[in-house]
Every structure is written in C-alpha cells, then in structure tokens.
Amino acid sequence: MSHSFQDPDAELRAAARHFGRRGFLTMTGAAAALAFAVNLPTAGSAAAAELDAKAVKADPFTLGVASGDPLPQSVLLWTRLAPSPYESDGGMPRGRVTVRWELAHDARFTRVAKRGSTTAHPEFAHTVHVEVPGLDTDREYYYRFRAGTWISPVGRTRTAPATSAKTAEMKLAAVSCQAYHDGYFTAYRHLADEDVDLVFHLGDYLYEYAVTAVGGNRKYTDRRLPAVFNRETLTLEDYRLRYALYKSDPDLIAAHAAHPFVVTWDDHETENNYADDTPENDVPPEEFLLRRAAAYRAYWENQPLRTPQKPTGSDMWLYRRRHWGRLAQFDVLDTRQYRSDQAYGDGWQVPGPESEDPSRTLTGDEQERWLVDGWRASGATWNVVPQQVTFAQRKDRATDGFKLSMDSWDGYPASRGRLLDGWRASGKDNLMVLTGDVHVHYGFDLKADFDDPASKTLGTEIVTSSITSGGDGSDKPSNWDTYMAANPHLRFYNGR
C-alpha cells in the first residue's frame, strides 16, 4: 500500500480560514507561514528505495510498533523509522524508504494472512500508517515491519467483532496523562501483560514542558538527555523530537506492541489549557495556530490513526465512532479543538453569567449534534464516551461561594446540559463516560440535576488516574468529608 500525500493547497486554505476569521494575515501570508512551519511536501516525488545499509547502520525500529482503531475487517499498523531518534531527522537519510509489512495468524509468522509494502516519507518523519483490509472479524493477528535487512519487533493486534455480533464481553483499559518528566511509565509495563482487547488513551500523551538532562523525576544517573528536550515544544521539529523521547520508553513500546490503541488528545499534546484558537499565554492567534498545526501534524504522524484523521493545516478531525459488536458503541470526543475559551480566565472560579452563557460549547455544535444523533441511532448495550475532562459536577465545597473548574464540563454547564437532554431524549439508559486529565481515580453518578441528589441517575463516569505523577497520592483527600458533602454523586475516589 502506498501512502498518499496531503493536498498542500488544502492545508493552506484551512490555515487561511483561521487567520482570515481574525483578520491577522492575508491568504498569501498564511500560506507562506504554514508552509514554513509544517514543512509541506512539494509537488513531484522521487521513487522509494530500499533502506541503504551503508547509510543506516543501526536499528531503525527504536520507537517500536503500534496498531489502532480496529474495525471488524481492518486494522491500522504504525511504525516510524528512527535509528537515532533524538536527532532532528531521526538519523534517517532524506530519501523515501520502502517498508514491507506482514500480518499473520501466529507470532512465528508461519501462517501469513496479508503482506505488502508502503513508503516512509521524510515529509512525515518516516512514519508509516498501513490500513490492512479484508480480514476476519473478531480475530487476533500478529504483525511486523521490515526496512532493508532490519526487522521490527512483533506486535499483536485484533479486529473488532462484526457490528451485528452479539458479543458477550470485552476487556478494555483506559489511560491518560503520561508526563515523562514526572516519572517512569511503570503502569504500561503491567498493562502490556494484561489480557485486554483495546486500550483507550484519553489524552496528554505527551507534555510540552521542558525535560531536564536527567529526565526530571526519573533522575537518570547512567545517561543524559540532549539539551533539545530542555525547552518547551513550539515547532514541528520540537514536537517530533518529544514524541521520539516518549515513544523510546521501553514500557510504552511494550504496551503499544501488546494491544491496539484508540487515541484522542487533551491539551498538553499542543499547549496547556488551550481552547480552539486561543492559547493559554498571550500570543497572537496566528502564531498559536502555526504551533497548533505543528502539534497536530506531529500527533498524527506518531499515532496509530487512519487516513480520515490526517490533519489539514491546523485542523484535524479526531472525534469518531467505533463499535464492538452490539455490545458497545464508543463515541470518542475532542474537547479541545472546538471549545469556547474558558470563562473567568480559567482555573477554579465561582460560576456566574459568563460560565453559564448558553452559547458556550465544549465540543462545538457539529460534534454535539453528531454525538446526540449517534445516541439516538445506537442499538448497543453500552454507549461509552471516551473523552478528556471531568463530566460530572465537582464543587470544592458545599457552602455558598463554591468554585468549579472552568476547564472541565463544569465551566460549560449549558453544553453539558444539552448533551444530558439529548441522552434522555434518546430513550437509552446505559451511558458510560471515560475520563482522564485530573490524575485521580473517580467514580461518579451522572445526575439529571447534580444539585439534587434525588434526581435521576442517567449514567456513570469513570475517571482514570495518570500514568505518571509528581508522587504517590492518598486513598482519600484531607477534605474528604467536605468534598463528599459538596458532591454526593461521587461514588469512588482514590488518589494513588
């Protein structure tokens, strides 16, 4: 299979739409700036060649392999060629490289189901995304890549059950918030050994913050990281290098090889708490959108995502729907790209007219309609919403003057209310929301009225803790009694 190029003109038009909306740049200026920022491929192409053993003398599969977004008859396979992953070009020559792949029924590849070849383009950091069609439903497969004489590690993946299948059960994992500088990815080492069908990554796959030479809290004594990591990510090269740092972690490599992932982002893949085209810090929107374009492109390059998710400039269609037979419908959300700016300057604030403005949205109108329409049409036993920020109400105290997080759904109560109204109108009673972001385990009842404990429970929210944190937490917070009084719909908490 060959990898098609994105239309450069489409990328430039998308950027110009953003810039034109604010009136900062002309079409010509936006085109030039975006082309410089994301290194667009040029017209014409040289034929791909086998990896030159003289030019590349080290293993190019240092970042492992991955699979994602399984469909009933198709899997998506990913790898990136990077013999020197901490160099800006990954240690690869400039040319395009032929990469061969195999998909087999067994780990020894004695029964190969499919094989083919694709091209690793330097324009996309020598990543490959292979969509393999025509497979058996609900089946485990093994896969590997070959570049020149080098063979990748073996990965394990699987197809989803047929959408009409009466699947009895599935095992899933949910992960989020893996700050390299906060510690080791030990949880992934355990996840690699777990028997799960699918892993949902709920965002903050990487953090844009600087990583010191000793890896922050990792406190390396036997190695030093290059100085290029000791700065915030701003450019396409920065983001590509940061993914290389993260994806070189052996525990993350093992988890990706063991299980297919369904990924979505939160904020740190781009910048902390950004909202649509509004950055956290006071920089011009045109400057931030160039950064966003770089971040989105690097995200797609380094994740097991399908062609529809390939970004166009600073836009990327990430929200999508996946099924696991008739057992579960997964509506994967994007709560960053289309949201209104946080009310009252962000943070924990006393709610008021600004946060309660009915025109405010966390998902954007189109995604909101898509989600509600999907619920209405769903015939699944469970309707699961993998997403980023806490959906349930979380007051800091029960007394007057309580505060809510303006970055979570509490800062967008009208948007949340429209979804809950849509859920009730669908006539379904099996809603589950999967959430990351807050580095704490929560279990919430989703109430028709969070201020009325007697109101109907419409669903359940499960919040997963982080892969890494600044240190071990506690079973209960010091203000547990106060917190429970303010949030009687909270059913479970663990800060470890």
Secondary structure, 3 states (H helix, E strand, C coil): CCCCCCCHHHHHHHHHHHHHHHCCCCHHHHHHHHHHHHCCCCCCCCCCECCCCCCCCCCCCCCCEEEEEEECCEEEEEEECCCCCCCCCCCCCCCCEEEEEEEECCCCCCCEEEEEEEEECHHHCCEEEEEECCCCCCCEEEEEEEECCEECCCEEEECCCCCCCCCCCCCEEEECCCCHHHCCCHHHHHHHHCCCCEEEECCCCCCCCCCCCCCHHHCCCCCCCCHHHCCCCCCHHHHHHHHHHHHCCHHHHHHHHHCCEEECCCCCCCCCCCECCECCCCCCHHHHHHHHHHHHHHHHHCCCCCHHHCCECCECCCCEEEEECCCEEEEECCCCCCCCCCHHHCCEECCCCCCCCCCCCCCCHHHHHHHHHHHHHCCCCEEEEECCCCCCCCCCCCCCCCCEECCCHHHCHHHHHHHHHHHHHHCCCCEEEEECCCCCEEEEEEECCCCCCCCCEEEEEEECCCCCCCCCCCCCCCCHHHHHHHCCCEEEEECC
